[in-house]
Amino acid sequence: MSTLTEPTSSLTFTGCLPLAWRELSALPDDAELRTIEQSNLTVLHTLFALDIHAGDYSDDPSALTNASELKRLDFKVGLLLEMIGQLFARQQAIPSEHALTLTVKDLIWQAATALPVGALLRLDLYCNLSYPRPLILYAQVADTVASESDYPIKAAFYRPSTALQEALERYIFLQHRRFIANRRGNSPR
């Protein structure tokens, strides 16, 4: 990506997620923005709850004896939730995945057409298809750069509250931690 579209925060998530956007003539009123922000917090907190796995049980013998049973049940519940999420996702029009970089302040992705700097956007970002409800984020195009095949676009989020910024930060941190764990698990020892 161009240096003009680098993220403004050091904590980032880079990956491919379903993303849809549309230009707006104006942002929603404050009451609707608060309602959508509460919905976003609910989505993120649900994702955090789904992300809890049977984990470290220290050296407690009674906990160790139950650990494998808990892991087995956790796997089954996770599998069931994934299957239900897939069925639900098929009933919705999930947008295509885009390579993107997410921070607590902005989103950078590649688009087939340029968006004008200053354009107001509604972004629908699907963070996990096991729970196919999008984060709905309002943003303003801060930068776009033409290249041969696509346009890197950077959109700054419109006035996210401290609670939403903290929840996004936690989501980004958990995704980064998962990426490191997967990389360690797949590397030869």
Order of alpha helices (4+ residues) and beta strands (2+ residues): beta-alpha-alpha-beta-beta-beta-beta-beta-alpha
